[in-house]
């Protein structure tokens, strides 16, 4: 599948803000299941974009406007070819030992209810346990964008049995780690079967390390493993490690943020693709007035 992404984030401040910087994790890397055809980051204010890589191996960009600003708009466009792998990740560069992903965080720390669920689901088989967990969360939780926020943790979301994809992923991570299964948060995009829809956020799911398979992607929000309709962008211990945009500023007063994400399938993936080492030249980065 060839997936096209059109992704805009706009920050507006009540007053001009100075010393603004934005950390972006919006560009996907290539692996055996996805090839970046082209990718572009644009800004509407003069500034500098500096590409880098974080500890998890995610591609990052730091954006520094040239002076005080009252509005920062970031626009990301690109196309990626994906292939069906039934959720199994191969050909990725792993920067950290798998044991790192057993570590609970502030957003995934388990309470008694989550620990009890882990004991109930632990079948002594990581793959079976993760499939059971995915199905249970899909069946027992309700998708509701009004009951949680970016700082909600897994225990809260599981207690109310509701939340958004971020919350489903955090609960999955918390339970999996309690079962001794390394698991990590994934941010990215999903082409939905109901057609071209503009949404106020990207998608999120989880990956678990399964013996004899490696990292496998589970999406408890949709009750399934990832397919060719999933575009993987960044990973981490939780949402904070791979949030698409995080930033800091001096002054500016009240802030508002608007996000619009459009993801669509534009056709079949094409032809032979270069190896991972050749993908770096596929990205265009531009700052313009």
Secondary structure as UniProt FT lines:
FT   STRAND          2..24
FT   TURN            32..33
FT   STRAND          34..43
FT   STRAND          47..53
FT   TURN            55..56
FT   STRAND          59..65
FT   STRAND          69..82
FT   TURN            86..87
FT   HELIX           98..102
FT   TURN            106..108
FT   HELIX           112..121
FT   HELIX           126..140
FT   STRAND          142..143
FT   TURN            145..146
FT   TURN            150..151
FT   HELIX           154..160
FT   STRAND          162..163
FT   HELIX           165..178
FT   TURN            179..180
FT   STRAND          183..190
FT   TURN            193..194
FT   STRAND          198..199
FT   STRAND          203..210
FT   TURN            211..213
FT   STRAND          214..219
FT   TURN            220..223
FT   STRAND          224..225
FT   TURN            228..229
FT   STRAND          230..236
FT   HELIX           239..242
FT   STRAND          245..251
FT   STRAND          255..267
FT   HELIX           276..282
FT   STRAND          283..285
//
